[in-house]
Amino acid sequence: MTSSDEERRAANEATFRDANERIREAELELSPPLERVPYLCECDDVQCRATVSLTAREYEHVRENGATFAVLPAHVGEGDVIEEHGHYVVVLKSAAGGEVARSVDPRGKGTG
């Protein structure tokens, strides 16, 4: 895989992360809050429309690092699986993909 392919995949994942940040903002307005929220799978497939059901704590844990993404286990593409949680995994983008992911992180976090 070339560096440009890795960067493109990271940008795709970041697009899903941005949508999930808007979902999280809306969820914060709910009273009482939902126990689990259906977030978009943050895999690198732009055609993916699958959801990953996460608690607020699980979602915030993934967001602690600007280069990590929550994806369905069957949707793991490039990157290292650093956590497995049954119904989802946390993927860490490294090298060029990690740089892209961190540079467009809406929370402005480099690493956890």
Secondary structure as GFF3:
##gff-version 3
##sequence-region A 1 112
A	DSSP	alpha_helix	3	28	.	.	.	ID=ss1
A	DSSP	beta_strand	37	40	.	.	.	ID=ss2
A	DSSP	beta_strand	51	54	.	.	.	ID=ss3
A	DSSP	alpha_helix	56	62	.	.	.	ID=ss4
A	DSSP	beta_strand	68	71	.	.	.	ID=ss5
A	DSSP	three_ten_helix	73	75	.	.	.	ID=ss6
A	DSSP	beta_strand	80	84	.	.	.	ID=ss7
A	DSSP	beta_strand	89	92	.	.	.	ID=ss8
A	DSSP	alpha_helix	95	103	.	.	.	ID=ss9
###
